[in-house]
Amino acid sequence: MITIDLHSEEYIEIFKEEVMEILAEIENKLLVYEKTQNEEINKELKRHFHTLKGDFSTYEMTEEFDYFHNLESEWIKISEKTGKEKEDLVSEILDKITEIRDKMNNEYGKEEKTEKEIIKKEEKIEKEEKVEKEEKVEKEEKVEKEKKIEIEENNIDLNKKTELLLDLKNLKGFNLDEFKIWLIDYGIIDTIEYMNYEIPEFENLVPTKLYLKIKILVEINKKEIFEKKLNEKIGMENHKINNNNENIDKKPEENKIIKKQEETIETIICDKKNMKEKVEKNGLIEQNSIRVNTRKLDEIINNVGELIVAHSSLKIYKNLVEEQNRAEFEKLISDLERITKTMQENVLDVRMIPIENTLLQFKRMIRDLTKNSEKRIDYEIVGGETEIDKTISEKIADPLRHMIRNSIDHGIERMEERVKKGKKKEGHIIIKAYHQGGEIIIEMRDDGKGLDRKKILQKGIDHKLIKENEYIEDEQIYQLIFEPGFTTKEKVSKISGRGIGMDVVKTNVEELRGKIEIDTKEGEYSRFKIILPLTLAIVEGMLLKIGVNTYVIPILDILESVQLKKENLKKVKGKVEMFELRGEFIPLLRLYQLFEIEGAIEKETEATILIVKINKKKIGIMIDEVIGQQQIVIKQIKIKEDKMNRFSGATVLGTGEVALILDIKSLYEFITKNINRGDEND
């Protein structure tokens, strides 16, 4: 016989993922509820607490089960608490969420606790026991009174619980969420457990049957009516009822929260209609969703990449096909290209997730950082539904975290200072995400005091990052904040001041082949614009020929191609060549000189000039010819001789030749340094 082992590695991984998702939901909703006191969010929180309690019960995580069991009772009284009490309870829950996350991430909670953690835990238990003893007499009297009232009013047998065992094997279309809603009319759900089920051998397996049993512990208030209705709903043969209380584990404290449970019933019943609507609305989505390990998706993307290379190879052999068969061959090539492109788009689309999941986590961080400070900050997300590659989503979280911390510490003023300036006392941080062309734009803006140009410039001179009399544009000055060890803070704080955070921002964004633009107005705002590719695996590239070598430039970096006239060429202070295009002077880069390529076109009037962009600047790259546009599969490489990091990767062409991908940012920095050297020598 085959059995389902819920404690197998596969099921534990699913359990961990689901718990992490619910914890993230609770965290975000707690922060919203703390500010708005929204009743709908309150109800959703109660459901999440109950769901987690059931999940932890199934996997025998007793400590977590007890916490959420007690929290359900405590949360019912949330509306009666003062502002400070609410804030303390929210902080306690957030701390518990962090603790559970750490535990779940450390091999399903099997880590050994340090001596310090054990002492801290014992001190906490000792303190709780002391408080409990002091309140014990008062609580018992109060609960006893409430129990009597409850029995009189609702005729509930509080000391008895019913164990309901559901066998889902022969139940068609069973929906546990709907069943829980139905069950609420007859009593209070205590716990839900999933039980191992013996599955028959393959030849006897019926694929339309669900081999699963569920045990529900519930307090029933109208047993005879309940049993009759239960038989009508799912049939006598699909369930068993155990009313023998001796066989059902009970906790003494469970009988002391009657009033709280009654309030829970009222809340859930009031919200029953909304729950049903959500089940009906989301049911189809849930049934058509599966969890897939991203490693499997990466393998598929690699295979699609190989398919793209194979397709490019076939195009090369077009001229070898006999004349009478060439039209048919070209049609086959065209069909293969269409199918490959569709397949690529579909696979990449599967990896896309809403960026909101990444951005919501910063609400908690902002709350924690400003809790005991003289600053208050509103955090807003615009375009949270914008989809982004899962890998990029994970790697962009750290840069955004450091940028927000920097904004809180350096940018947003204290409340008193803001009021004096005529601003709202609460600072405002907004993150906006959207697609533009084939790129993803993430903008972070705050309404603080902006970047201090003079201070940054002076620090740059002090750190010998720039010369004292060197000409440097505003954009380049602001980019100095990303240099390692650079900070304008006089004193190190708990949030920032060591010159590490913004260096991490720059490094991580560049690893994602992205770039950062800065826009600021002193005393008013700062805006950081992160520009990222849609995906890291496959991009559209332009193939170029210089001498005998082939290079690639991502198509999104290219603005246009032009032919030069001799009179348009200028030299700036004897160092850098520039050419005039429609009234604008653009630096010219001769790659054949930089890469020491033989056999390349050396006359600028005979070569093709590609105009490429980097941030808000342009450079002209001199090449022999443009071969054509092609989808390229990016492979990361490390070239020992490439000390300037002039290449961001490589790709394999259809011929089997390896083409290097030019890093436009590094080439622009090379030209900029030459311009500055020209200033020095002038």
N, C-alpha and C positions, 0 to 999 in steps of 0.2 A: 504493500500500500504506500501511496505517496502522501506525505504530510506537509502542511504549510508551517514553516518555522518563522514566526514573527520576529524572532531574535537572531535571524540570519543576517549576514552583512548587508545584503540587498535591502531587506525591509528596514533595518536600522538606519540605513542611509536615507531612505524615503522619510522615515520618522523624523530624522534630524532636519531635513530640508523643510518639512511641514512646520515643525516647531519654530525654526528660524524665521519663517515667513510670518507666522502668527505673532512672534515676539516683536518683529519689525512693525507690524500693524498696530499692536498695543502701544509701542513706544510713540509712534506718530500720532495716534489718536489721543493718547494721554496729554501730549503737548498742546494739541488743539483744544481738548476739553478744559485744560487748565486755564486757557484764555477765554473761551467762549461759553463754557458751561452748557453746551448744546446737548439736549436730551437724547437726540438720535444717536449721537456719538457715545453717550453714556450707556445706552442699550447695547450698542455694538461691543463696547468694552466688556460688559457683563457676559455676552455670548463668548467672546474670546477667552475670558477667564475660565468659563465652564468647559470649553473645548480643550484647553490646555490641561485642566484637571483630569479629564477623561484620558487624554493621551499619556500623561505621566502615570496614571493608574495602570494602563495597559502594559507599559514597559517598566513597571515596578520601581519608579523613581519616587520613593515615599516622601522624601523631604520636599520635593517640588509639588507633589500632590497635596500634601498638608498645607503648604504655603497658599496655593490657589484656592483650596477648600476654605481656609480661614479668610482669605482675601475677598471671596464672594460675599461672605457675611459682613465684613468690614466695609466693603464698597457700597453696600445698600444704604449705609448711613452717610454717604458722601455729601448729600445736600444739607445735612444738619451741621456739618463741620464749618469751622471758621476758615477764613482765607489762609491763615498760617498752617492750620491743621491739614487742609487740602494740599497745600504745597509740600508739606512734610511727607504725606502719604504718597504723593506722586513721585517725590524724590526716592522714597524707599522702594517703590515698585521699579523705577528705572534702574536703581542699583541692583535689584534682584535680577532684572533682565540681563544686565551686564554679567552678573555672576553665572547665570544659566548658560549664556552664550559661551563663556569661557569653558564651562564644564562640558557643554556639547561638543565644542571644537577639540577638546582634549580626549579623543577616543571614547566618546559616549560616556563621559563622566567617570572614567576609571582612574583618573589621576590621583596621586597621593597628595594629601593636604600637608602644607608646611606646618611646622610647629607654631609659627606666628598666627596662621589662619585658625588653627585648632584653639589656641588660647583666646583669640578674638571671639570665636564662636561660643566658647564656654562662658566668657564674660557676658556675652549677649543673652545667652540662655539664663544665666544666673540673675541678670537684671530683670528679664521678663518674668521669671518665676516669682521674684520679690513683688513686682507690681501685681501679678496675678493673685498672690496670696492676700494682698491688701484689699483687692476688689472682690474676692471670692464670695464672701458672705452677702454683699450687696447684690452681686450678679445672680446668685442662686435664688434669692427671694424674688427678684424681679422676673426671672425666667419662669419660676413656679407660678406666679400670678398670670403671666402671659400664656402659659401652657393651659391653665384652667379656662381662661377666656377663649382660647383657640378651640378647645374640645367642645365647649358649650356652643360656640358660634358655628363651627364648621363640621362638627362631629367626626374629626379626623382621629384615627387610631395612631397616635404618634409613636408608640413603642414598637410598632410592627412595620416591617419593610417586606416588600414582595420582590422575589427574584424572578425575572422574566427571561427565559432562554428562547431566543429566536433561531430557527433553522432556515437559512435562506436558500437551501438547495432547490426547493420546488417553488419558490416565490418568484414570480415574473414581475419585472419593472419595479422592484422594491427600492424606495428612496429613503435612506436613513434620516435625512433632514426633515422630510415631510412627516415621517413616523414620529420623530421627537416632538414636532409641533402638535400632532394629534394627541400624543401621550400627555402633554401638558394639561389638557382638559381634565385628566383623571388623577393627577398627582404630581409629586415633585421628583424629578430625576436626580438620583444621587451619583451613580457611576455607570459608565458604559465600558465594557471590555470586549475585545475581539479574541475569539478562542481558536486554537488550532483545530483543523478538521482533516480527517483522513480522506485523501483523494484516491479514487480507484486507479488501477493500472490503466495505461494509455488506451488499450483496446476497449475498456469499459467506460472510458471518460465521455461524458456528454458535454460538449462545449457550450451549450446554452444554459447550463446550470451553474449556479454560484456556490462553490463548496466552502461555505463560511458560516460560523455560528457567532451570535452576539449575545452577551449576557448584560442585562440592564437591571440595576438595583434601583427600585422606585418606591416611594411612599404613596399608596393608593388611598383615596378618600371615599370611593364608592365601588367597592370590590365586585359586587354582583353585577352592577351595570357595566363595569369595566370589562369583566370576563366575557360578557355577552357581546359587547361591541368589538372586542378583540377577535373573537371567533368570526364575527361577520367580516372584519377587515382583512385578516390574513389566513383564516381557517384554523380549526382545532389541531390539525396534523402538523402545523408549522411552528408550534410553540409549546412550551411547558411553563407552568407557573408553580413556584415553590413558596408557600406561605409559612413554612416551618422556620420560625425566627431563630431557633437554636443553631441552624445550619448557616445562618447569614451573619457575617462579621459586622459588629456594630462598635462604634466609638462612643463612649459616654458623653463626650462634649457635643455630639451631633443632636442630642435631644434638648440642647440648651439654646438653640437658635431658631425657635419656631416662628417668632414674629418676623425675623429677617427672611425666612424662607417664604412666608406668606407674601411679603412684599415683593420677593423675587417672582412668585407666581403671577401677581397682579401686573408687574412690569412686562413679563414675557407674554401674557395673554393679551395685554393692550397692544403689543407689537406683533401679534401673531399674523395679522394681515400683511404687514410689511415684509415679514420673513417669508411668507408664502409667495409674495410677488417676486422676491429675490431668488427663491428656489426655482420658480417658473422661468424667470429671466435668465438665470445663470446655468440652469440644468443642462441645456444643450452644449454650452461651452465646456463645462466640466467633463461631460461624457466624451467630447472630441479632443481632449487635451491629454498629452502624455509627457512624462519626464524623460529627457534624453541626456545622457552624459555628453558634455561639450567635446570631450576627446573624440567621440564618434563623429561629431560634426566636423571637427578639424580634419579627420581622415578623409571625409567625403570632399571637403574643400581642396585638399591636396590632390585627390583623384581628378576633380574638375580641372585643376591646374594642369595636370598631365594631359588631360583631354584637349585643353586649349593649345598646348605645345604640339600635340599630335595633329590637330587641325591646321596649325601653321605649317607643319611639315608637308601636309598633303597639297597645300596651295603651291608650294615650290615645284611640285612635279606636274603641274598643269600642262606645261609646254611639252612634256614627254609623251602625253596622251595623243593618240592618232587624231587627225583633223576631224574625221567623221564622228568620233566619240567625245570630242571636247565639250560640246554644248551640254551633253548629258552629264559629263564629269563635273562641269561647273555648277550644274543644278544640284548635284549631290553635295558638293562642297558648300553651296549656299544653304541647303537644308541642314547640314551638319553644324554650320555656324549658328543658325537660328536656334537649333535644339540645344547646343552647348551654352549659348548665351542665356536662354530661358532657364536651363538647369542651374547655371551659375547664380542667376538672380534669385531663384527659389531657395537655393541652399544658403546664400548669404542672408536672405530674408528671415530664415529660421533662427539665425544667430542674433537677430535684432531684438532688443528689449527696450521698453520705455525708460528714458533717463531719469524719470521721477523717482524710481526706486533708489537711485544713487543720491539724488539731491535731498530727499526727505531725511536722510540720516543726520544732516547737519543741523536740523532743528534742535535735537538733543544737545549737540555740542555748543550751540549758541546759548541755550538756556543755562548750561553748566558754567560757561565762561563768564556770563554776565550776572549770575545769581547773586554774588556778594560784591558786585562792583557798583560804580556810580553811573553805569550805562544801561540803557534799555534799548533793545533792538527788535524791529519787526523784520521777519524773514519771509520773502515772497518768491514763489517759483512760477515762471511763465513758460509755457511750452513743455510741461512735464511729459506730455504724451509723445514727444519727439523720440523716434526710435534710433538706437545707437548699437553698434556691435558690442556683444557681451564683453569681449576682451578689452575694448576701449573703455567701456563703462567701468570696469573694475580698476583699470590703471589710471583713469582720470580722477578718481575719488581723492587720492592723496594730494595732487596739486590743488584741487578746489578747497580741500580742508585747510591747507596752509594759506591760501589766498584769503579765506574767510577769517582765519585767526589773525592774519596781518591787518585785515580791514578793521577788525574789532579793536586791536591794540593801537594801530597807527592812525587809522582813518577816522572812525566814528568818535566824536567828542563826548565828554561827560555831559549829563543832562543839563546841569547848570550853565555850562559853556554854550551849549546849543541854544538854549532859551535866550541868552544874551545876544547871540548872533541873529535872532529872529527865526530860528529853525524850530521844528517840532522837537520836543524833548526826547522822543524815541527816534533812534537812528533807523535807517532803512537799508537793508541789503537785498538786492533782487538778482536772481539768476535766471537768465533767459536762454532757452535752447531752441534752435531752428535749423532747417536744412537750407543751404544756399548753393545752387549748382550741384556739384558732386561732393560737397563738403558739409560738415556739421559745425555749426557755430555755437559756442557756449560763451555768453557774456555775463560777467559779474560786475555789478555796479553798486557803489555805496554813496550816500549823500553826506559824506564826512568832509574833512578839510582838504582833501586832494593831496597830490604829491608836491613836495617842496622842491622846486627845480634847483634853486640856489644851493640848498643844503645837500642835495644829491650830487650836484656838480662838484662842490667843495670836498665831499667825502671821496668822490672818484679821484680827485687830484691827490688827496691825502694818501689814498691807497695805491697811488701810482698806476691807476687804470687808464688815466688820460693825462696828457701834458697840460700845463697851466695855460698856455696860449693857444692850445689846439682848437681848431674849429670843429664843433660837434653839434649836430641837430638835436632838437628836443626829444625826438623818438629814441635816439641813441643814448641820450642822458638818462631817460626813464628806464631803458633796458639795463642800466647798471645795477638796478636793485636785484637782478637775477644772478649777479656775480657771487661766487662762494665767499662767505664771510662778510658780505656787505650789509651794513645796517646803519640807519640814521638815529637809532635809539641810543640815548646816553646810558640808560640803565637797563640791564637784562630783567625782564619780567617772567612770570610763569607762562605767559602766552607766546612772547617772541623777544627778539633782541640779540640773538646769537648769529644772525646772518646765515642761517641754514635753510629755513623754510622755503624761501623764494628760489634758492638754488635747486631744491628738490622739484619745484614747479617747472622750472626751465628744463631740467634733465628729463623728467617724465614726459613732458609734452613733446620734446624732440625725439624721444624714443618711439613715440606714436606717430612720428613724421608730421607733427603739427607745428604751429607757430603761434606766438602771442603778440597782439598789438595793444598798446596802451593809449588811452585818451583821458586827460585829466584837466581840471580847472581848479587852481588853488583856492581853497576856502569853500568850494561847492561840491565837487564830486571826483570820483576816480572810476574809470571803466576799463576792465581787462577783457580783451576779446581773444578767446582761444579758437583757433581754426584747425579742424582735424579732418582726416580722410574718412570716408564712409566705412571703409574696411581696410584691414592691414594686409590682406592676402593677395587680392587681384585688383589691378588698376588699369586704366587706359593710358598708354604711353606713346610717345612719338619717337620713332627710330631715326637716328641721325648718322651720317657718314662723315668722318674726319680722317683723311688719309685712307689707310686700310682698316681702320678701327670703326666699330659700330657702338654707339652709345644710346641711352634712353633718357628722355626727360618726361616726367608725368605731365599729361596733357593739360591738367588744371593749372600748371605753372606757366603755360605759354599764352601770351597775348596775341602775337602776330609774327609774321616773317616779312622782311623787307630787303631791298637791294640798295646799296649805298652809292652815292656819288662822291667823287673825291673832294669836292668843295664843302661837303657836309662834315668832313672829319676834322677834328680839332685835337690839340694836345693841351692838357691842363698842367701848367707849371713844370713841363718837361718830364712828367712821370706817367700819367694815365691818359690813354686815348679816349676821346669822347666824340659822339656824333650828334648832330642836330636832327631831330625828327618832330616836325610840326611845332616848332618853337620851343621844344624841350631838349635839354642836353642829357644824353644817356651814356654811361660808361661802356666801353667796348672791351670784351674779353676775347683774346685770341687763344683758344684752347690748344691749338697745335703747338704754341710756344710753351704753355703751362705744362702740357703732358709730353713735350718733346717728341711729337709725332712727325715722321718723315712722309713725304709725298702728299702733304695736304696743300690746299689752295692757300697761298699767302697774300694775294692781292685782295684787299677788302672789297673792291668794286666788282670782283668776279665771284666772290663767296656769297653765301646766304646768311643773313643776320636774323637770328631768332630773338625776339623781344620777350623776356621772361620777367615775372614779378616776384618780389619778396617783400612781405608786409606791404607798405605803400610805395616802395621803390621799384625801379626797373633797371635791368642791365641788358646789354646786347651781346649775344654769344655768336661768335663767328664759326660757321661750319661749312663743309663742302656741299652737302645736299641733304634734303629731307627724304628719307626712304618711304615713310608712311606711318599711319596710325595702327596700333595693334594692342590687343589686351595682353598684359604681361603678368606673370606670376612672380612675385617678389621673393627672392631668397636672401636671407641675411648672410653677409660674408665679412671677413676681417682681412684687410690687405696690409701687411706689415709696412710696405713702402708708402702707404697713404696716411702720412702723419697729419695732413690737413683735413682729413675726413671729407675728401671731395666726393666720395661715393656713398650713397645711402643703401646700396644693395646691388643685386645682380639678377639677371633673368636669362633663361635658356630660350634661344630662338628656334624656329622650325628647322633650321639647318644643323642644329646641334651646337652652334656657336654661342658662347657666353657673352652677353652685353652688359656693361656696367651702367648703373643708374646714377645720373649726376645729382649731387646734393646742391641745389641752387642756393641755399642759405650760406653754406660754406664758401661757395664761389663769390657771393656778394661780399662776405666779410673779407675775403682776400683782396678784392678791388678796393674796398673802403680803407684797408690798411695802407695800400699803395697811394691812395689819394692823400691820406694823412701824412705819409712820409714826404710826399711832394710839398705839403705845407711846411714841413720842418726844414726842407732843403732850400725853400724859396728865399 
